[in-house]
């Protein structure tokens, strides 16, 4: 069951790269992209992470460009207004998290 709440925006470039990774790394059926946060204590703020995982109890689930995305419900408030993007340039290549 998918929810309409999408706490994280995902750009088309990021969605394409996730799809490529899922295909090339043979991510098993039933797995999706997990987006979450770590930290958040004191003045250090939070850091974001990505991974491939199965849906867990208490997760919110939504679909972006045919990619299942899982977010722990308790982390949703830290992810509101965050955009996942993918950058590929001469100086660097990788996923980035941008906060509005």
N, C-alpha and C positions, 0 to 999 in steps of 0.2 A: 504494500500500500504506500503510495507516495503522498506527500503533503505539499501544499502549494507554497509554504514558507521556504524561501531560499535565502538563508542567512549569508551565503557567500556568492558573489557574482563570479562567473568564470568566462573569460574572454574566449573568442573563437580560436585564437592561437593556442591557448592553454588546453582547450578541449581537444584540438587536433593532436597535440603532443601526448596527452594522456591516452588517447585512442591508439596512437602508434606504440606507446610503451606497453599497453595492455596486450596488443597483438604480438609484438616482438618478444615479450617476456613470458608469453603463454600464461597470463593471469587466469586462474581457474574460473569456471562458471560459478556464478553466485557471489563473486567478489566485486567490489566497487572501490571507488576512490574515497578514502577517509581523509577528511580535513579536520584538524583540531588545533588546540592551543596547549602550551605548557607554560608554567610559571604564573605570573600575575600577582606575585607577593611583593610587598614593599614598593620601591620606586623602580624596579627593574622592568615592569610591564610584562607583556606576554610575548612568546615566540610561537610562530605557527609551524605546523608540520603537515606533511602529506604522506600517504602510504596506501597500500592496497589491502583490503580487509573484508571480512564478512560483516553483514549487518548484525549488530548486537542489540540486546534489549535496552530500550531507552534511547535508541538512535532516532534521529529524524532522517528521512530518506527523500531524495528528490532526484530527478533525472535532467541532465544537461547534455544536449547533443548525443543522446543514447548512452550516456555514461551514468551509471548509478553512483550517487554521491551520498556518503553517510557522515553525519555530524552528531556527536553526543549532545543530547538535549541540554545538558548542564553547561556546555561550552558555547551555546548559541549566542548568548549576549555578547561574548567577546569577539564573535565573528561578524556581527551585523556591520554592514558598511565596508567589508573587506572584499577586495577583488583579487582573484587568482589570475595571473597573466604568465605568459611565457615569452622570454626575451632571447633573441639569437642575434648576436652581433660579433664584430671582430674582437671585442674586448672580453666578452662573457657570453655564456649560454646557460639558461636555466629558468626555473619557475620563480616568480616574484609575487609577494603579497603587497598590495597597495591599499592603504586605508584612506577613505574619503575624507 
